[in-house]
Each structure stands twice: as structure tokens, then as C-alpha cells.
Amino acid sequence: MSGCSIRALWILNLQDSVVFSRRFPVVEKRWRLACQREGGFVRPLLPTEQELASAFAERKQREGSASGHGIRLSHSAQGSDSWIDDPITQHIIMLHIKREDEDEYMLWPLVLHVKGFFYILVLPLVEPQQHKSYERMCRRLDCGNIGRMEDGISSLLLNLPCITGACVVAHSLGDIITGELADPEVVSSSSPSVGGLLDSLTGSIGMSAISARAKPASTPVATSTTSSTSFVGAIMSDTPRNSSRPIDKDLLRTFISASMPFGTPLDLSLSNISVIKANGFSSTDPPPADLKQPAWKPYLYKGKQRIFFTIHEVVHAAMYDRDDILDAISISGQVNCRAELEGLPDVSLPLTGLKSANVEVLSFHFCAQVSEHGVDKKAFMFSPPLGNFVLIRYQASCSHNPPVKGFYQLSMVSEDEGAFLFKLRLMEGYKAPLSMELCTVIMPFPRRRIASFDGNPSIGTVAMTEHSVEWKIITSGRSITGKSVEATFPGTIKFFPLSSSKIPALRRMVIGSIVEEDSDVEQDDTFNMENTDEHLAKAMNKNLQAAELEEALCWQAYNYAKVSSECIAY
């Protein structure tokens, strides 16, 4: 067996109920024939939806969460994923399927992808001997022993290209069920260079000139460069966009039938599938005989030729307002492209100044070929697919000032009352056409319930929730362009008295890990799960004491405010 074939896939909700499933009888027949060739090693048929849901719920209870621990703990049972003692088992899992009047058997390898409010399980086709190897591994006492790395699960998975294919299938399904299918936004611009990181890399060689054309009718209207800044030692994290809307089963069936006929993934781009379904293939315009048509361009474009580029950058900044701790500022960005070109042309693009721009990570779309490698210069050529796509992704350290600078102070005058002060400066050093469209400051108090606050900001509006104060400096419909603005917000805040009768439950971000903290709110059973990060973070922070009144910004309490802003240039 070569390549990737899928035996079955399932989508479950948070209640561990199967909401969608698909089996591929052709692939399942291949599995059974392969088992018979191995001397009668034939497992029962694929589990029913109820059997799979029960096995998945049992695994969640046994492993502590859907993903599990990934490491062997004292309560790990022989034959379980955590017994393997490898973090990969958080993503490639095994289920114990139980049937009446039959022996229990293992269903492996299942690729697990958590997206929004859904769990996606994809079962690829593997060789029977590989399945046997995993079963023997599950019962070994020395799983995870560094001396047995050559025959561990990582070595086994390296020989299974179907795992990579199954991961791509799972991620594609996740994007569909949560509605995150929008192409990267690409618009035209008649403005000069706006001073982004990519401008320094390309030397402004014509990004804006190339994109200074009329906007195609199907192109989205807005694109943005988002700057997110956190103050006083905050750790930034992106919150995934969850969706509780029902699954579009018809769309899933159409996508699966077209993208993986008979269980073999071919083209997992929904945009390509949608266009082919609407327009079909043109037999009157075949590709040139001397050129091979790539899989990412299933049909050829006909019409006015044009190419557009836009840049989306996210600035992450942690500003401590302390002389002994340097501020940390970094940039992550992507170059979005839309190429409406006839035939199968190649587009060349040079990148210079990589070293001076402090570029640390640089990756390209699979349609690109890097022809020149260097510390400070790269040149690449790409054959663009249809529609919008992400051409380049990059990360760099940044010496420039972020679009929002300032400081945040909080002093507790009593156990239940504090005085705070914000002093911010927006868009200092930034010029037109760059404009700030949105800016919001959030003061979180995860361990205390807010009773009231009093204060008048110099600009914007303020809203209060049970555990945070939100200051909207710039709202939709207003913007700052070509000037620097100072914003201040002094005030006082009062909390409800601490209650010792409540259950410690509220989660707080601590260096990228989620741990349980003391709080005076009730516990949410939905998130009463423990993974490896939680387990380790708990151990590290077990004996830390709460903040003293005169040290309100120290480790365990009120240690940061988060600023999110959005800047756009056309």
C-alpha cells in the first residue's frame, strides 16, 4: 500500500456524540484482504457510531482529556496511549472497541484534531504488520525508554506517510465545520509602500505597483495589519474562533466525495472543488503539451491578467515598564497573493535584507521553489494556484516601536479596593497611509469578582464584566491616521470580598499553560480536564503565595493588561 487512503472518519461534539461519519468500503476491503494475506489477522468490521462514541468517552476519562497526557503517569494503564510515554499520542490516538460477546480490540491509528466544539477522528489505512507492531509496543514495559528510541512509536510513524495525509484531511474538515474557509484577503492598492517588514525585504520593488490595479469583483474588500500588544509582562495567546452552529452535512458530503473519492485524498482545497463544480473542465483550452499542469491548478484561467499582493503582520509585544527587564517585541506575518494569469506562468520574486530585518523563520507555499539561498538574500519562483493563497509566512524580532506604547499601574489601597492608571501613546512614529481602526484595552482580574469601578478615560468608552474592565479606545467607524494620540485612564476599582467557600476553578494563562487558580466563581465541569501542560504548571506553581497588597502586579495576581489594536493601510 502506498500513499494515503482513509478507512473512515468521525466527527463528535463535546458531549461525545457522533454528529457525522463517513466510511469508505473500497478501502475497508483492501484492509481485510491485506489482513487475510497476513495469515488470518482480520479485525472485526469498523465500529458503529455508538461503539466509537463509547470508546472515545472512555478514553477521555482514562487519559484525563480528549488529547490525554502524552506522558506516562503513575495511574497510566498498560495498553493505553499514556503508557506509550510519547507526546505524539496526544494527536495519534488509539481506542479500545468493546462489543458484546466479542473480544475487545484496538482501533489504531486515529488522527485526532480538535476544532471549535468538535473532535475530528480520521482512520487511515496502514499495513497489518504495522498495526501488530503498535499492539506489541502498548504492552512493553520500557515504552518511552531512551534506549529503545529506534523501535518507538515515533520511528513507526515516520514510516507511515498516511499519517500526514490523515492530518491534512482532519484539518480541512475542521475548517469546514467551523466556517473558517475564507481565503486570505487580497485587495488592490494605489498607495505607495506602507513600511511593513516585507517592504524592507523586497526593497519596495513593486509590491504596491503590482497591486495598483482595479480590484477584481470577487475579491474581499478589507485587509488588515493587526498589532496586538500586551503590557506589564503579559503572555500573548490567540483564542481560536469557536462555532456552535450546526454542521453543514451536505457541504461535508460534497467535499468528501470530490476531494477523496473512494477514500483516497486528491485535492483538499474547497475553493478548487467549488469552482470545478460550478464551471467544470474546459476541453477547448488544454494546457501546453510541454508543460505539466500542477494539481493545485486544476483548470486554467481565462481573462484579464493581474496579480495582487497584500501583507498581514501581527506585532506581539510584552512591555514591562522596568529598567531591569527589556521589552520583548516580535512580528509574525504573511504575504497573501491572488494571481489571475493565463496559462501556467512562473513568477519570480527576490527577497533582500533578511539579516537586517532580523527574519528568523521564513516558509513558502508549496507552489514555490527557492532558487537562491543566502543569509541576507533569497530568490524564489512560484507557479500560482487559482484564487487567494498565502505565499509566504515569516517571523522576525523587531526593534521598532509597537503601535501602542505606555504603562499600566495598579495599587491596592485595601484588600478589596485598588487604584489604577493607564497612560498610552498610539501610533507614535507611524505615518499615513497607515491608520489605526480599532484599539481595546482589557484589565483582567481572574481571581476576583468586580463590584464596581470609577474612572473617566480621556478618550473612548469603558465597560465592565464580572472579572474584567474593558476600555475601548477606538471603535469601529473611527480611526487615527497620520498623527500620534495620547490616551489616559485613571480610576479606582472595588471587588467583592473574598469567599473561601467556593471551589478553585478559574483558569489563567501562565507562560503558555493553563492552570487551575483560586477563584470565587463556580467550577465549570465542561473544562474539568487535565493535560500535560496543566499537570506540569500545577507542579511548578503549587507553593506560590498570593500577591501582597503593595505588590499588586506580582506573579499570582493582576499582573497584566492586554491591548489589542488593528492597523490598516490601503
VEXDREN-2710 file (C-alpha; in Angstrom, 1 decimal):
% VEXDREN-2710
k/r/px/py/pz
1/MET/0.0/0.0/0.0
2/SER/1.4/3.4/-0.9
3/GLY/0.2/7.0/-0.4
4/CYS/-2.8/7.7/1.8
5/SER/-6.2/6.1/2.0
6/ILE/-8.8/6.7/4.6
7/ARG/-10.8/3.8/6.1
8/ALA/-13.3/6.0/7.9
9/LEU/-13.8/9.4/9.7
10/TRP/-16.0/10.6/12.5
11/ILE/-16.9/14.0/13.9
12/LEU/-18.0/14.2/17.6
13/ASN/-19.3/17.0/19.7
14/LEU/-18.4/18.0/23.2
15/GLN/-21.0/15.5/24.6
16/ASP/-19.1/12.7/22.8
17/SER/-21.9/12.0/20.4
18/VAL/-21.1/11.3/16.7
19/VAL/-22.7/14.1/14.6
20/PHE/-21.2/13.0/11.3
21/SER/-19.4/9.9/9.9
22/ARG/-18.2/8.5/6.6
23/ARG/-16.9/5.1/5.8
24/PHE/-15.1/4.0/2.6
25/PRO/-15.9/0.4/1.8
26/VAL/-13.3/0.2/-1.0
27/VAL/-10.5/1.0/1.4
28/GLU/-12.0/-1.3/4.1
29/LYS/-12.0/-4.1/1.6
30/ARG/-8.3/-3.5/0.9
31/TRP/-7.7/-3.7/4.7
32/ARG/-9.4/-7.0/5.1
33/LEU/-7.7/-8.5/2.1
34/ALA/-4.3/-7.4/3.5
35/CYS/-5.2/-8.9/6.8
36/GLN/-6.0/-12.2/5.2
37/ARG/-2.7/-12.3/3.4
38/GLU/-1.1/-11.9/6.8
39/GLY/-2.4/-15.3/7.8
40/GLY/-6.0/-14.6/9.0
41/PHE/-5.2/-11.5/11.0
42/VAL/-8.6/-9.9/10.5
43/ARG/-10.1/-7.5/12.9
44/PRO/-13.9/-7.0/13.1
45/LEU/-15.7/-4.5/11.0
46/LEU/-15.4/-0.8/11.8
47/PRO/-17.2/0.1/15.0
48/THR/-20.7/1.5/15.0
49/GLU/-21.1/5.2/15.9
50/GLN/-22.3/4.2/19.3
51/GLU/-19.4/1.9/19.9
52/LEU/-16.9/4.5/18.8
53/ALA/-18.5/7.3/20.9
54/SER/-18.4/5.0/24.0
55/ALA/-14.8/4.1/23.4
56/PHE/-13.9/7.8/22.9
57/ALA/-15.7/8.8/26.1
58/GLU/-13.9/6.0/28.0
59/ARG/-10.5/7.2/26.7
60/LYS/-11.2/10.8/27.7
61/GLN/-12.0/9.6/31.2
62/ARG/-8.9/7.3/31.3
63/GLU/-6.4/9.8/29.9
64/GLY/-7.8/12.9/31.6
65/SER/-8.9/14.8/28.5
66/ALA/-9.5/14.3/24.8
67/SER/-5.8/14.8/23.9
68/GLY/-4.5/13.0/27.0
69/HIS/-1.3/13.4/28.9
70/GLY/1.3/12.3/26.3
71/ILE/3.5/11.1/29.1
72/ARG/3.3/8.1/31.4
73/LEU/1.9/8.9/34.9
74/SER/1.5/6.8/38.0
75/HIS/-2.1/5.9/37.1
76/SER/-1.3/5.1/33.4
77/ALA/-2.7/1.6/32.5
78/GLN/-0.7/-0.8/30.3
79/GLY/-2.1/-0.8/26.8
80/SER/-3.2/2.9/27.0
81/ASP/-1.9/5.8/25.0
82/SER/-0.2/7.4/28.0
83/TRP/1.6/4.1/28.6
84/ILE/3.5/4.7/25.3
85/ASP/5.0/7.7/27.0
86/ASP/5.3/9.9/23.9
87/PRO/3.6/13.3/23.3
88/ILE/2.7/12.2/19.8
89/THR/-0.1/10.1/21.4
90/GLN/-2.0/13.4/22.1
91/HIS/-2.6/13.6/18.4
92/ILE/-2.3/10.0/17.1
93/ILE/-4.6/8.0/19.5
94/MET/-5.9/4.5/20.0
95/LEU/-9.4/3.4/21.1
96/HIS/-10.4/0.2/22.8
97/ILE/-13.5/-1.0/21.0
98/LYS/-15.8/-3.3/23.0
99/ARG/-18.6/-5.5/21.6
100/GLU/-21.0/-7.8/23.2
101/ASP/-19.9/-11.5/23.0
102/GLU/-16.6/-10.5/21.3
103/ASP/-13.1/-9.8/22.5
104/GLU/-12.0/-6.2/22.9
105/TYR/-9.8/-4.9/20.1
106/MET/-7.7/-1.8/19.3
107/LEU/-8.6/0.8/16.7
108/TRP/-5.4/2.5/15.6
109/PRO/-4.0/4.9/14.3
110/LEU/-6.7/7.5/14.8
111/VAL/-5.7/11.1/14.0
112/LEU/-7.3/13.4/16.5
113/HIS/-7.9/17.1/15.6
114/VAL/-9.8/19.4/18.0
115/LYS/-11.5/22.3/16.2
116/GLY/-14.0/24.6/17.8
117/PHE/-16.6/22.5/19.7
118/PHE/-15.8/19.3/17.7
119/TYR/-13.5/16.3/17.8
120/ILE/-12.4/15.0/14.4
121/LEU/-11.2/11.4/14.1
122/VAL/-9.6/10.1/10.9
123/LEU/-8.6/6.5/10.5
124/PRO/-6.0/6.0/7.7
125/LEU/-5.1/2.6/6.1
126/VAL/-1.9/1.0/7.5
127/GLU/-0.3/-2.4/6.9
128/PRO/-1.4/-5.2/9.3
129/GLN/2.2/-5.7/10.5
130/GLN/2.4/-2.0/11.5
131/HIS/-0.8/-2.5/13.5
132/LYS/0.8/-5.6/15.1
133/SER/3.9/-3.5/16.0
134/TYR/1.8/-1.0/17.8
135/GLU/0.0/-3.6/19.8
136/ARG/3.3/-5.1/20.9
137/MET/4.5/-1.6/21.8
138/CYS/1.5/-0.9/24.0
139/ARG/2.4/-3.9/26.3
140/ARG/6.1/-3.2/26.6
141/LEU/7.3/-2.2/30.0
142/ASP/10.1/0.0/28.5
143/CYS/7.9/2.3/26.3
144/GLY/9.5/5.8/26.3
145/ASN/12.9/4.4/27.4
146/ILE/15.5/6.4/25.6
147/GLY/17.4/3.3/24.9
148/ARG/14.6/1.9/22.8
149/MET/14.1/5.0/20.6
150/GLU/14.9/3.1/17.4
151/ASP/11.7/1.0/17.8
152/GLY/9.5/3.5/19.5
153/ILE/6.2/5.0/18.2
154/SER/7.9/8.0/16.5
155/SER/10.1/5.7/14.4
156/LEU/7.0/3.6/13.5
157/LEU/5.0/6.7/12.4
158/LEU/7.9/8.0/10.3
159/ASN/7.3/5.1/8.0
160/LEU/3.6/5.9/7.7
161/PRO/3.0/8.7/5.1
162/CYS/-0.7/8.1/5.5
163/ILE/-0.5/9.8/8.9
164/THR/0.5/13.1/7.3
165/GLY/-2.3/12.8/4.8
166/ALA/-4.9/12.0/7.5
167/CYS/-3.8/15.1/9.4
168/VAL/-4.4/17.3/6.4
169/VAL/-7.8/15.7/5.9
170/ALA/-8.7/16.3/9.6
171/HIS/-7.6/20.0/9.4
172/SER/-9.6/20.5/6.2
173/LEU/-12.7/19.1/7.8
174/GLY/-12.2/21.3/10.8
175/ASP/-12.0/24.4/8.7
176/ILE/-15.3/23.4/7.0
177/ILE/-17.3/22.6/10.1
178/THR/-16.2/25.8/11.9
179/GLY/-16.7/28.1/8.9
180/GLU/-13.0/29.1/8.7
181/LEU/-12.9/28.8/5.0
182/ALA/-12.4/32.4/3.9
183/ASP/-9.4/32.8/1.6
184/PRO/-6.7/35.2/2.7
185/GLU/-8.0/38.7/2.0
186/VAL/-6.4/40.4/-1.0
187/VAL/-7.2/43.9/-2.3
188/SER/-5.7/46.3/-4.7
189/SER/-3.9/49.4/-3.6
190/SER/-2.9/52.6/-5.4
191/SER/-1.0/53.9/-2.4
192/PRO/2.8/53.8/-2.1
193/SER/4.7/51.4/0.2
194/VAL/3.4/51.5/3.8
195/GLY/6.6/50.5/5.5
196/GLY/5.9/46.9/6.5
197/LEU/8.6/44.3/7.2
198/LEU/8.1/42.8/3.7
199/ASP/8.8/46.2/2.1
200/SER/12.2/46.1/3.7
201/LEU/12.7/42.6/2.4
202/THR/11.7/43.3/-1.2
203/GLY/13.2/46.8/-1.2
204/SER/9.8/48.1/-2.4
205/ILE/10.5/46.6/-5.8
206/GLY/6.9/47.0/-6.9
207/MET/4.7/45.3/-4.5
208/SER/2.4/48.3/-4.5
209/ALA/3.0/48.9/-8.2
210/ILE/1.9/45.3/-9.0
211/SER/-1.1/45.6/-6.8
212/ALA/-2.1/49.1/-8.0
213/ARG/-4.8/47.7/-10.3
214/ALA/-8.5/47.6/-10.3
215/LYS/-9.9/45.3/-7.6
216/PRO/-11.5/42.1/-9.0
217/ALA/-15.2/41.7/-8.3
218/SER/-14.8/38.6/-6.2
219/THR/-12.0/39.9/-4.0
220/PRO/-12.9/40.8/-0.4
221/VAL/-12.9/44.5/0.5
222/ALA/-10.8/44.7/3.5
223/THR/-7.4/43.6/4.6
224/SER/-5.5/44.5/7.7
225/THR/-2.3/44.5/9.6
226/THR/-3.2/43.6/13.2
227/SER/-1.0/44.7/16.1
228/SER/-1.6/43.0/19.4
229/THR/0.3/44.3/22.4
230/SER/0.2/43.1/26.0
231/PHE/1.5/45.2/28.8
232/VAL/3.4/44.5/32.1
233/GLY/4.7/41.1/31.3
234/ALA/1.6/39.6/29.6
235/ILE/1.9/36.5/27.5
236/MET/0.0/36.7/24.2
237/SER/-2.2/33.9/23.0
238/ASP/-4.6/33.6/20.1
239/THR/-8.0/32.4/21.1
240/PRO/-9.4/30.0/18.5
241/ARG/-12.7/31.0/16.9
242/ASN/-15.2/28.5/18.0
243/SER/-18.5/27.9/16.3
244/SER/-21.6/26.4/17.8
245/ARG/-23.6/26.5/14.6
246/PRO/-24.8/23.1/13.3
247/ILE/-22.6/21.2/10.9
248/ASP/-23.4/21.6/7.2
249/LYS/-23.6/17.9/6.4
250/ASP/-24.4/18.5/2.7
251/LEU/-21.3/20.6/2.3
252/LEU/-19.2/17.9/4.1
253/ARG/-20.6/15.1/1.8
254/THR/-19.9/17.2/-1.3
255/PHE/-16.4/18.0/-0.2
256/ILE/-15.6/14.4/0.8
257/SER/-17.0/12.9/-2.4
258/ALA/-15.0/15.4/-4.6
259/SER/-11.8/15.6/-2.6
260/MET/-11.3/12.0/-1.6
261/PRO/-13.2/9.7/-4.0
262/PHE/-13.2/6.1/-2.7
263/GLY/-11.2/7.2/0.3
264/THR/-8.1/8.5/-1.4
265/PRO/-7.4/12.2/-0.8
266/LEU/-6.7/14.1/-4.1
267/ASP/-7.4/17.8/-3.8
268/LEU/-8.4/19.1/-0.4
269/SER/-8.9/22.7/-1.5
270/LEU/-12.6/23.5/-1.1
271/SER/-12.3/26.6/-3.3
272/ASN/-10.9/24.5/-6.2
273/ILE/-13.7/21.9/-5.7
274/SER/-16.3/24.7/-5.7
275/VAL/-15.0/26.3/-8.9
276/ILE/-14.8/23.0/-10.7
277/LYS/-18.3/22.1/-9.6
278/ALA/-19.6/25.4/-10.9
279/ASN/-17.6/25.7/-14.1
280/GLY/-16.5/22.2/-14.9
281/PHE/-13.3/21.5/-17.0
282/SER/-12.7/23.2/-20.3
283/SER/-11.8/20.8/-23.1
284/THR/-11.2/23.7/-25.5
285/ASP/-8.3/25.2/-23.6
286/PRO/-5.9/22.4/-22.7
287/PRO/-2.5/23.2/-21.2
288/PRO/0.5/23.4/-23.4
289/ALA/1.9/20.0/-24.4
290/ASP/5.3/20.7/-23.0
291/LEU/4.0/21.8/-19.6
292/LYS/2.6/19.6/-16.8
293/GLN/-0.5/21.0/-15.1
294/PRO/0.0/21.1/-11.4
295/ALA/-2.5/19.6/-9.0
296/TRP/-3.1/23.0/-7.3
297/LYS/-4.3/24.5/-10.6
298/PRO/-7.0/22.0/-11.9
299/TYR/-8.2/24.4/-14.6
300/LEU/-6.7/27.3/-16.5
301/TYR/-7.8/31.0/-16.0
302/LYS/-9.1/33.0/-19.0
303/GLY/-9.4/36.8/-18.8
304/LYS/-7.6/39.9/-17.8
305/GLN/-4.2/39.2/-16.3
306/ARG/-3.4/40.7/-13.0
307/ILE/-1.6/39.8/-9.7
308/PHE/-2.2/41.2/-6.3
309/PHE/-0.1/41.1/-3.0
310/THR/-1.1/42.2/0.4
311/ILE/0.7/41.9/3.7
312/HIS/-0.8/40.9/7.1
313/GLU/1.5/41.4/10.1
314/VAL/0.9/40.7/13.8
315/VAL/3.0/42.5/16.3
316/HIS/3.4/40.7/19.7
317/ALA/4.9/42.9/22.4
318/ALA/5.4/42.4/26.2
319/MET/6.2/45.7/27.8
320/TYR/7.3/45.7/31.4
321/ASP/8.0/49.4/32.1
322/ARG/11.0/48.3/34.1
323/ASP/14.7/49.2/33.6
324/ASP/15.9/45.8/34.5
325/ILE/13.7/43.9/32.1
326/LEU/13.8/44.6/28.4
327/ASP/10.6/44.8/26.4
328/ALA/10.1/41.8/24.0
329/ILE/8.7/42.7/20.6
330/SER/8.3/40.3/17.6
331/ILE/6.5/40.2/14.3
332/SER/4.7/37.3/12.6
333/GLY/3.3/37.9/9.2
334/GLN/2.2/36.5/5.9
335/VAL/2.1/37.6/2.3
336/ASN/-1.2/37.0/0.6
337/CYS/-1.4/36.6/-3.1
338/ARG/-4.0/36.4/-5.8
339/ALA/-2.8/35.7/-9.3
340/GLU/-5.2/35.8/-12.3
341/LEU/-2.8/34.7/-15.0
342/GLU/-3.5/32.8/-18.2
343/GLY/-1.7/29.6/-18.9
344/LEU/0.9/28.2/-16.5
345/PRO/3.4/31.0/-16.0
346/ASP/6.2/31.2/-13.4
347/VAL/6.5/34.3/-11.2
348/SER/9.9/35.3/-9.8
349/LEU/10.4/37.4/-6.7
350/PRO/13.6/38.4/-4.8
351/LEU/13.8/39.0/-1.1
352/THR/16.7/41.0/0.2
353/GLY/17.7/42.4/3.6
354/LEU/16.7/39.3/5.6
355/LYS/19.6/39.8/8.1
356/SER/18.9/43.4/8.8
357/ALA/15.2/42.7/9.2
358/ASN/16.0/40.0/11.8
359/VAL/14.0/37.4/10.0
360/GLU/14.2/34.2/12.0
361/VAL/11.6/31.9/10.2
362/LEU/10.6/32.0/6.6
363/SER/8.4/29.5/4.8
364/PHE/6.8/29.4/1.4
365/HIS/3.7/27.9/-0.3
366/PHE/4.2/24.5/-1.8
367/CYS/3.9/26.0/-5.3
368/ALA/7.2/28.0/-4.7
369/GLN/10.7/26.9/-5.5
370/VAL/13.6/28.7/-3.8
371/SER/16.3/29.1/-6.3
372/GLU/18.8/31.2/-4.3
373/HIS/19.6/30.6/-0.6
374/GLY/21.6/33.1/1.4
375/VAL/21.8/34.7/4.9
376/ASP/20.7/38.1/3.6
377/LYS/19.0/37.3/0.3
378/LYS/16.7/34.8/-1.2
379/ALA/15.1/34.4/-4.6
380/PHE/12.2/32.2/-5.4
381/MET/9.9/31.3/-8.3
382/PHE/6.3/30.1/-8.0
383/SER/3.5/28.9/-10.2
384/PRO/0.5/30.4/-8.6
385/PRO/-2.7/28.5/-7.9
386/LEU/-6.1/29.8/-8.6
387/GLY/-7.8/32.2/-6.1
388/ASN/-6.3/33.7/-2.9
389/PHE/-3.5/31.9/-1.1
390/VAL/-0.7/32.5/1.4
391/LEU/2.6/32.8/-0.5
392/ILE/5.0/33.5/2.4
393/ARG/4.9/33.2/6.2
394/TYR/7.6/34.8/8.3
395/GLN/8.6/35.6/11.9
396/ALA/11.1/38.2/12.9
397/SER/12.3/40.0/16.0
398/CYS/11.5/43.7/15.9
399/SER/13.5/46.8/17.0
400/HIS/10.7/49.2/16.0
401/ASN/8.2/50.6/18.5
402/PRO/4.8/48.9/18.5
403/PRO/1.8/51.0/17.5
404/VAL/0.7/51.2/21.2
405/LYS/3.1/52.1/24.0
406/GLY/2.7/53.1/27.6
407/PHE/2.3/51.8/31.1
408/TYR/-0.2/50.4/33.5
409/GLN/-0.1/50.8/37.3
410/LEU/-2.3/49.2/39.9
411/SER/-2.0/49.9/43.7
412/MET/-4.2/48.1/46.2
413/VAL/-5.3/50.5/48.9
414/SER/-7.1/47.8/50.8
415/GLU/-7.9/44.1/50.4
416/ASP/-11.0/44.9/48.2
417/GLU/-10.1/48.2/46.6
418/GLY/-7.4/49.4/44.2
419/ALA/-6.4/52.4/42.2
420/PHE/-5.1/52.1/38.6
421/LEU/-3.6/54.3/35.9
422/PHE/-3.2/53.8/32.2
423/LYS/-1.1/56.2/30.1
424/LEU/-0.8/55.1/26.5
425/ARG/0.5/56.6/23.3
426/LEU/-1.0/55.4/20.0
427/MET/0.6/55.4/16.5
428/GLU/3.8/57.2/17.6
429/GLY/6.2/57.2/14.7
430/TYR/3.6/55.8/12.2
431/LYS/2.6/57.8/9.2
432/ALA/-0.2/57.8/6.6
433/PRO/-1.5/55.7/4.8
434/LEU/-1.3/53.5/7.9
435/SER/-4.3/54.1/10.2
436/MET/-5.4/52.5/13.5
437/GLU/-9.0/51.3/13.1
438/LEU/-9.6/49.5/16.5
439/CYS/-7.9/49.6/19.9
440/THR/-9.1/47.9/23.0
441/VAL/-7.6/47.5/26.5
442/ILE/-8.7/44.7/28.8
443/MET/-7.8/44.6/32.5
444/PRO/-8.4/41.0/33.7
445/PHE/-8.9/40.1/37.4
446/PRO/-9.4/36.3/37.1
447/ARG/-9.3/35.7/40.9
448/ARG/-11.7/38.5/42.0
449/ARG/-15.2/39.5/41.2
450/ILE/-15.6/43.2/40.4
451/ALA/-18.2/45.1/42.4
452/SER/-17.7/48.5/40.7
453/PHE/-15.2/50.9/39.2
454/ASP/-15.0/54.6/38.9
455/GLY/-12.9/56.5/36.3
456/ASN/-13.2/58.7/33.2
457/PRO/-10.8/57.9/30.2
458/SER/-9.6/60.8/28.1
459/ILE/-10.9/59.0/25.0
460/GLY/-13.2/56.1/24.3
461/THR/-15.7/54.2/26.4
462/VAL/-15.5/51.7/29.3
463/ALA/-17.5/48.5/30.0
464/MET/-17.3/46.1/33.0
465/THR/-17.8/42.4/33.3
466/GLU/-17.6/40.2/36.3
467/HIS/-13.8/39.6/36.0
468/SER/-12.5/42.4/33.8
469/VAL/-12.7/46.0/32.7
470/GLU/-12.7/46.7/29.0
471/TRP/-11.6/50.1/27.7
472/LYS/-12.5/50.7/24.0
473/ILE/-10.2/53.5/22.9
474/ILE/-11.0/53.4/19.2
475/THR/-14.2/51.7/18.0
476/SER/-15.4/50.7/14.6
477/GLY/-16.1/53.7/12.3
478/ARG/-13.4/55.9/13.9
479/SER/-9.7/55.8/13.1
480/ILE/-6.3/57.5/13.7
481/THR/-4.3/58.5/10.7
482/GLY/-1.0/60.4/10.4
483/LYS/-0.8/61.6/14.0
484/SER/0.0/60.4/17.5
485/VAL/-2.7/60.3/20.2
486/GLU/-2.2/60.1/23.9
487/ALA/-4.8/58.3/26.0
488/THR/-5.0/58.2/29.8
489/PHE/-7.4/56.4/32.1
490/PRO/-7.1/56.9/35.9
491/GLY/-9.6/55.2/38.2
492/THR/-10.5/53.1/41.1
493/ILE/-11.9/49.5/41.3
494/LYS/-13.7/47.7/44.0
495/PHE/-14.0/43.9/44.5
496/PHE/-16.5/41.7/46.3
497/PRO/-15.0/40.3/49.5
498/LEU/-13.1/37.0/49.0
499/SER/-15.1/33.9/49.8
500/SER/-13.4/30.7/51.0
501/SER/-16.4/28.5/50.4
502/LYS/-16.1/28.4/46.6
503/ILE/-14.3/25.8/44.6
504/PRO/-10.9/26.8/43.0
505/ALA/-11.7/26.5/39.3
506/LEU/-10.8/29.5/37.1
507/ARG/-8.1/29.0/34.6
508/ARG/-5.4/31.5/33.9
509/MET/-2.7/31.7/31.2
510/VAL/0.7/31.2/32.8
511/ILE/3.6/31.1/30.3
512/GLY/1.5/29.3/27.6
513/SER/0.0/26.8/30.0
514/ILE/-3.4/26.7/31.7
515/VAL/-3.5/26.0/35.4
516/GLU/-6.2/26.0/38.0
517/GLU/-6.3/29.1/40.2
518/ASP/-8.1/30.1/43.4
519/SER/-11.3/32.0/42.4
520/ASP/-14.6/32.9/43.9
521/VAL/-16.6/31.5/40.9
522/GLU/-18.2/28.1/40.5
523/GLN/-16.4/25.3/38.7
524/ASP/-17.3/24.6/35.1
525/ASP/-17.4/20.8/34.6
526/THR/-17.1/21.2/30.8
527/PHE/-13.4/22.2/31.2
528/ASN/-12.6/19.9/34.2
529/MET/-9.9/18.2/32.2
530/GLU/-6.1/17.9/32.8
531/ASN/-3.5/17.7/30.1
532/THR/0.3/17.6/30.3
533/ASP/0.8/21.4/30.4
534/GLU/-1.7/21.7/33.2
535/HIS/-0.1/18.9/35.2
536/LEU/3.4/20.5/34.9
537/ALA/2.3/24.0/35.5
538/LYS/0.5/22.9/38.7
539/ALA/3.6/21.3/40.0
540/MET/5.7/24.4/39.3
541/ASN/3.3/26.8/40.9
542/LYS/2.0/24.6/43.7
543/ASN/3.6/26.6/46.6
544/LEU/3.4/30.1/45.2
545/GLN/1.8/32.7/47.5
546/ALA/-0.9/35.2/46.6
547/ALA/0.2/38.8/46.0
548/GLU/0.8/41.2/48.8
549/LEU/-1.2/44.5/48.7
550/GLU/1.9/46.6/48.0
551/GLU/2.9/44.2/45.2
552/ALA/-0.3/44.1/43.2
553/LEU/1.5/43.4/39.9
554/CYS/3.5/40.4/41.1
555/TRP/3.2/36.8/39.9
556/GLN/-0.1/35.5/41.3
557/ALA/-2.5/38.4/40.8
558/TYR/-3.4/41.3/38.5
559/ASN/-0.1/41.0/36.6
560/TYR/-1.0/42.4/33.2
561/ALA/-3.4/44.3/30.9
562/LYS/-3.9/43.3/27.3
563/VAL/-4.1/45.7/24.4
564/SER/-5.4/44.7/21.0
565/SER/-5.3/47.0/18.1
566/GLU/-5.8/46.8/14.3
567/CYS/-4.0/48.9/11.8
568/ILE/-4.9/49.1/8.1
569/ALA/-3.2/50.7/5.1
570/TYR/-4.6/50.9/1.6
END
